[in-house]
């Protein structure tokens, strides 16, 4: 699509901030006013529009798409997003370790255990750790308490969490990423620990590397969007 505007900026709107193209307030793809909760996020959205050339490239609208997901999907009915996000808590990647005699086990313990412990202490829940791949259920109150936590989130928090959890297969990593002092790069490294370990052991595959790099960029983008939405 050819660029149809000269400049994007943002204005104070009812309940938040909204991007305008040549003075015209934007709507979501679903036709709702694209009002976001922070000026920082609105400014980042405006920058996406201003960064476009004479031809609009859809790949350059990552934050816009995430915003529309929050407003058109999550805000309208969060039930499906909550269910899908919570499912990753039931089989959280960080809970499944190698056997204690495996070389990777020590690395998993040193990187993953602080993340899980932090979530357990903050959310007042407990996760079951497993050596191997056989599923073990968490204590009975863990998932209900985590569901209550997700229900209390606003659409922007929940949308950002869902995206990060989907990319890392870990609710624990997603919840840690919501913290103001979170280290996005460290959390991503934790998410791909086993993949990187296997690559170092058996050799790096170019296609797998490209896939991980794409997911990393998507995770970092979702992390940045979520931080901006809650700034």
N, C-alpha and C positions, 0 to 999 in steps of 0.2 A: 504494500500500500504506500502511495506517495504521501510525504509529510504534508499535513493540511493546516498547520499552525506555525506561528513564529516563535512563541515563547511560553514556557510553563512556569507558574509560580503557585504559591499556596496562600490561602486565606483562612481566617478564623470562621468556623462554621458552627451550626447548632450541634453541640456535643463533642466538638473536636476541631479538626483541621481538614481542609479539602484542597486538592490540586485544581488549578484552573488552567485551561489552554486558551491563551489570548482573552482572558477574562471570563471564559465559560467554565463553570464547575463541572468536574468529571463525575460520571456514574460508573458503577461496576458493569461487568458484562451481563449481569442479571438485571440491570436497570435500576439498581438502588444507588442513592447518593454515596459516593466513595469517601466517607468521612472516617478519618483515623484518629486515634486517641492522643497523638503527640505531634508537636510541630516538627520534631526531628524526623519522624517517619514521613510526614508530608513533604518535607524538604527533600528527602531521599527519593521519594516518588517523582517529584518535580524534576530532579536531576536526571532520572531515567529518561523522561520525555525530552529534556534539553540535550541529552547526549546522542539522540537519534540523528541520523543524517537525512538526506533528501528522501530516502526510502526507509520506511519503518521496518525494523527487524524485530520480529516477535521474541527472539531469543534474548533481546535486551530488556525485556519487561519482567524480570524475575520477581521483583518486589511488588509490582502491580498485580501479577498473577496470585502471589501469596495473599495479598490484601483482598482480592476478590474472593478467594477461597474462604477467608475469615468472615467476610460480610455476606456472601451469597449462600454459603454452605453451613458453616459452623454457627453463625449468629442466628440463622433461621431455625435450625434444628440440630443441636450438638450431639444428639444421641448416638448416631452412627460413628462420629469421630471419637467420642468417648469410648465406645465399645472396641473399635479397632485399635486405639491407642493402648487401652488397658490390656488387650490380648498380648502385647509385647512384654508386659510385666509378668504374665504367667509363665512365659518361656524366655525370660531375659537372658541374653547372651552372656552377660557377666556372671551369671550363676553357674554356668557350665564350664568346669575346669578339666584339665587333664588329670591323669592319675598322679598322686604325689611323687612317684618315681620318675615321671616324665620331665624332660628338661624344660618344657614350656610352663610347667606348673608354677615354678617359683616366680617367673615373670608375670603370670596371671595374678598371682597373689599380691605381688608388690604394686601392680598397676590397678587392678580391678577392685581389690578389697577396700581401699580407702574411699572409692566412689560409692560402693554399696553401703559401707558403714555410715557415710555421711548422709545418704538418703534415709537409711533406717533411723538414725538419730533425729533427723529433722522431721520426718513424717510419722515417727512412732510406729514403725512396722518392722517386720522381720522377714527376710528372704531365706529360702533354703538353698544351700550351696550343694552342687552335685559334681562328683568326679565321674566323667563319662558323659553319655548322651541319654541315659534313661531318665525320663521325666520324674521329678519329685515335686509334689504339691507344696506350696508355701503354707505357713500357718493360716488357719481359717479366717482370721480377721485382716490379713494383709491386703488382699484384693478389694474387699469392700471399703476399707479405709482409703486406699488409693483412688477408688472410684469416687468417693466423696470429695477427695482433693481435686480431681478433674472437673467434677460438677461445679465446684466453686470458682473455677477459672473463667475469666472473660474470654470472648471469642478469639481475641488476638493471642492471648497466652496459649489457649488450647490449640489453635491452628499452627502456631509455631512449634509447640511441643510435638504435635502429631507428625509434622514433616521431619523433624529431627529424629524422632523415635523410629519412624519408618525407614530412615536411611541407616540407622545404627543397629536396628533390631534390639534396642535396649531402652526400656522405660527409665532405668536408673540414669543413664547418660543424658536422656532428655530432661529429666528433672534437675539434674546438676547444671545443665546448660541454661536453665532459667535463673540461676543465681547471679546477682549483680557482678560478682568477682570471678565468674566462670572463665576458664581458659579453653576457648573453642578448639585450638589446635591440639592441646593435650587430650581433650575428650575425644576428638576424632582419632587420634593415635591409639587411644584405648579401644575404640570401636573396631579398628582393623588390626589389632595386635596379633591375632592368630593368622590372618592372611599374610601379614608381613613376616611373621616367623616362618611360615611355610615357604614363602618366596625366598627368604634368605637361606633356607635349608636346601631347597630343591631347585632354585633358580627362578628368575623373574620372567613372567610372561607379558609380552607387550600389550596384548589385548586386555588382560586382567589389570595391568597397571593403568591403562587408559580409563577403564571402568571405575577403578578406585579413585582416580583423580577427578573424574566427573562427579562422583558421589561426594567427594570431599568438598568440592566447590559448592555443590548444592547444600551441603550441611552448613558450611561457613556462611552462605548467603542467608539461609533460614535462621541461623544463630544471630546474625547481624540485624535481620528484620525484626526478630523477636525482641532483641535488646532495644532497638529504636522504638518499637511500639510501646514499650514499658518505661521509656526514659522520662 
